[in-house]
Amino acid sequence: MSSHPAPQPPSTHEARPARRSPFAWSLHGDGKHVSPGHVVAPSERLTWGRTIGIGAQHVVAMFGATFLVPLITGFPPATTLFFSGLGTIIFLLITAGRVPSYLGSSFAFIAPLAAASNQYGPGGALGGIVMAGLSLFGVGLIVQVAGTGWLTKLMPPLVTGAIVALIGFNLAPSAKDNFMKAPITALVTLASIVLISVIFRGMIGRLSILLGVIVGYITAVIRGEVDFAAINQTWEKEGLIGLPHFQTPEFHWSLAGLFIPVILVLVAENIGHVKSVALMTGENLDSYSGRALMADGLATTVAGMGGGSGTTTYAENIGVMAATKVYSTAAYWVAAIFALLLSVFPVFGAAVATVPAGVLGGAATVLYGMIGMLGVRIWVENRVDFSNQVNLTAASVALIVGIADYTWDIGQLQFAGIALGTAATLVVYHLMAFLARKTGSAPEPLTPSTATGDVPAEVPAKSAAHDGVKPNAAPAADGRRG
């Protein structure tokens, strides 16, 4: 065991005991400023005015993708927005306010929804969503009861980093497509976000994405790229306030093979999300992995029961947190309430549809890139050894499959980039590691910290780094919390 410098006093949020109430937030500092090198922890918040502003930014971040899924699949956008807000509340309650996340529409459901709708109509597609949600809840329950040890072995830092990177980089073609539809507007949006974030400090700088989108939207209006006709038509037909359209599911067990495999993507996204938040906040959240899966499973089930799309933890909002350094779950409560309120304003849904592709493309260029780089950061913080051929090959295959968006059709079911990239990472990594151990052809694909035993398993990555020791590569095998 190597000697280490004396540990420094932990930050405020690391020293505070775990909260039992998801509504008890302490004020971070003076509630107005975030010191360099610090973050606003999930158990903290800024002043309510600033929290509301950041919550609004989370709403903006999830809009594009959350509305895109129902627009593609033919589901009502207002209904999807309603269940995304309700699902976020379910997630925050089940995770006891420890894991900041917004649950938006999952792209993994697009292909199964299209196939199921063609065969059995919208009701049958909703039944498939319910089956997937219940299956995901079951996986989460197993994780919660059995602990996270098997997940840690299944998904070491090399694998989790690759999954997080895939989630971001796989979205790159979508960002480019939107960008190229209106490159000038997209460039103005992108430049505004970059300049606002670097020129302004405090709240203005932290709202760079929201303000950049506003600047981009104004630019689009000036350039004649926004069509307001849909807003007027919606106002005349539905008025100011109206409940979303709800629909009950129909169950056809023949659709199980279409929808249940989708949970592979949802598990990867949820685990990647928990790992990312843990890395960025310095809190070991492995004991909440099961809760996160159960929460997303329940949220997806509830959405399917009422006519909404399947949900997942949202990568776009990881990018917002990385940009703002604010991980307060209070901001997500604000976002969820905003979504619920906005879903009962039909005109609002029509207004959201007027946001042009160029604005979305400019903002997505920043957000999706941040998500991808967070995966790389997991590798760096855990000192993944890429001179080891097992690590290098597994990551290489995964990234190419994810970025190029490889697809694999099995009957009516299609596995695309993130699912295939995740599967490729798991198969290549564990197969090569097994063969390397049997043949002795390569050293163990462990990170340096695990291989040398320098860090106790229970030390969170950020705390270890701050205390002058190497980051932990493998969290405690079983960190269940009641």
Secondary structure as the mmCIF struct_conf table of DSSP 4:
data_model
#
loop_
_struct_conf.conf_type_id
_struct_conf.id
_struct_conf.beg_label_comp_id
_struct_conf.beg_label_asym_id
_struct_conf.beg_label_seq_id
_struct_conf.end_label_comp_id
_struct_conf.end_label_asym_id
_struct_conf.end_label_seq_id
HELX_LH_PP_P HELX_LH_PP_P1 PRO A 5 SER A 11
HELX_RH_AL_P HELX_RH_AL_P1 THR A 12 ALA A 15
BEND BEND1 ARG A 16 ARG A 16
HELX_LH_PP_P HELX_LH_PP_P2 PRO A 17 ARG A 19
BEND BEND2 ARG A 20 ARG A 20
TURN_TY1_P TURN_TY1_P1 PRO A 22 PHE A 23
STRN STRN1 SER A 26 LEU A 27
TURN_TY1_P TURN_TY1_P2 GLY A 29 ASP A 30
BEND BEND3 GLY A 31 LYS A 32
TURN_TY1_P TURN_TY1_P3 PRO A 36 GLY A 37
STRN STRN2 VAL A 40 VAL A 40
TURN_TY1_P TURN_TY1_P4 PRO A 42 SER A 43
STRN STRN3 GLU A 44 ARG A 45
HELX_RH_AL_P HELX_RH_AL_P2 TRP A 48 THR A 73
TURN_TY1_P TURN_TY1_P5 GLY A 74 GLY A 74
HELX_RH_AL_P HELX_RH_AL_P3 PRO A 77 ILE A 94
TURN_TY1_P TURN_TY1_P6 THR A 95 GLY A 97
BEND BEND4 VAL A 99 VAL A 99
STRN STRN4 LEU A 103 SER A 105
HELX_RH_3T_P HELX_RH_3T_P1 PHE A 107 PHE A 109
HELX_RH_AL_P HELX_RH_AL_P4 ILE A 110 ALA A 146
BEND BEND5 THR A 148 THR A 148
HELX_RH_AL_P HELX_RH_AL_P5 GLY A 149 LEU A 154
BEND BEND6 MET A 155 MET A 155
HELX_RH_AL_P HELX_RH_AL_P6 PRO A 157 PHE A 169
TURN_TY1_P TURN_TY1_P7 ASN A 170 LEU A 171
HELX_RH_AL_P HELX_RH_AL_P7 ALA A 172 LYS A 181
BEND BEND7 ALA A 182 ALA A 182
HELX_RH_AL_P HELX_RH_AL_P8 PRO A 183 ILE A 199
HELX_RH_AL_P HELX_RH_AL_P9 GLY A 202 ARG A 206
TURN_TY1_P TURN_TY1_P8 LEU A 207 LEU A 207
HELX_RH_AL_P HELX_RH_AL_P10 SER A 208 ILE A 222
TURN_TY1_P TURN_TY1_P9 ARG A 223 GLY A 224
HELX_RH_AL_P HELX_RH_AL_P11 ALA A 229 GLU A 238
BEND BEND8 LEU A 240 LEU A 240
HELX_LH_PP_P HELX_LH_PP_P3 LEU A 243 HIS A 245
HELX_RH_3T_P HELX_RH_3T_P2 TRP A 253 LEU A 255
HELX_RH_AL_P HELX_RH_AL_P12 ALA A 256 PHE A 259
HELX_RH_3T_P HELX_RH_3T_P3 ILE A 260 VAL A 262
HELX_RH_AL_P HELX_RH_AL_P13 ILE A 263 THR A 281
TURN_TY1_P TURN_TY1_P10 GLY A 282 GLY A 282
HELX_RH_3T_P HELX_RH_3T_P4 ASP A 286 TYR A 288
HELX_RH_AL_P HELX_RH_AL_P14 SER A 289 GLY A 306
TURN_TY1_P TURN_TY1_P11 GLY A 307 GLY A 307
HELX_LH_PP_P HELX_LH_PP_P4 GLY A 308 GLY A 310
STRN STRN5 THR A 311 THR A 313
HELX_RH_AL_P HELX_RH_AL_P15 ALA A 315 THR A 324
STRN STRN6 VAL A 326 VAL A 326
HELX_RH_AL_P HELX_RH_AL_P16 THR A 329 SER A 343
TURN_TY1_P TURN_TY1_P12 VAL A 344 VAL A 344
HELX_RH_AL_P HELX_RH_AL_P17 PRO A 346 VAL A 352
TURN_TY1_P TURN_TY1_P13 ALA A 353 THR A 354
BEND BEND9 VAL A 355 VAL A 355
HELX_RH_AL_P HELX_RH_AL_P18 ALA A 357 GLU A 381
TURN_TY1_P TURN_TY1_P14 ASN A 382 ARG A 383
TURN_TY1_P TURN_TY1_P15 PHE A 386 SER A 387
BEND BEND10 ASN A 388 ASN A 388
HELX_RH_AL_P HELX_RH_AL_P19 GLN A 389 ILE A 403
TURN_TY1_P TURN_TY1_P16 ALA A 404 ASP A 405
STRN STRN7 TRP A 408 ILE A 410
TURN_TY1_P TURN_TY1_P17 GLY A 411 GLN A 412
STRN STRN8 LEU A 413 PHE A 415
HELX_RH_AL_P HELX_RH_AL_P20 GLY A 417 THR A 439
BEND BEND11 ALA A 442 ALA A 442
HELX_RH_AL_P HELX_RH_AL_P21 PRO A 448 THR A 452
TURN_TY1_P TURN_TY1_P18 GLY A 453 GLY A 453
BEND BEND12 VAL A 455 VAL A 455
TURN_TY1_P TURN_TY1_P19 ALA A 457 GLU A 458
BEND BEND13 VAL A 459 VAL A 459
HELX_RH_AL_P HELX_RH_AL_P22 ALA A 461 HIS A 466
TURN_TY1_P TURN_TY1_P20 ASP A 467 GLY A 468
BEND BEND14 VAL A 469 VAL A 469
HELX_LH_PP_P HELX_LH_PP_P5 LYS A 470 ASN A 472
BEND BEND15 ALA A 473 ALA A 474
BEND BEND16 ALA A 477 ALA A 477
#
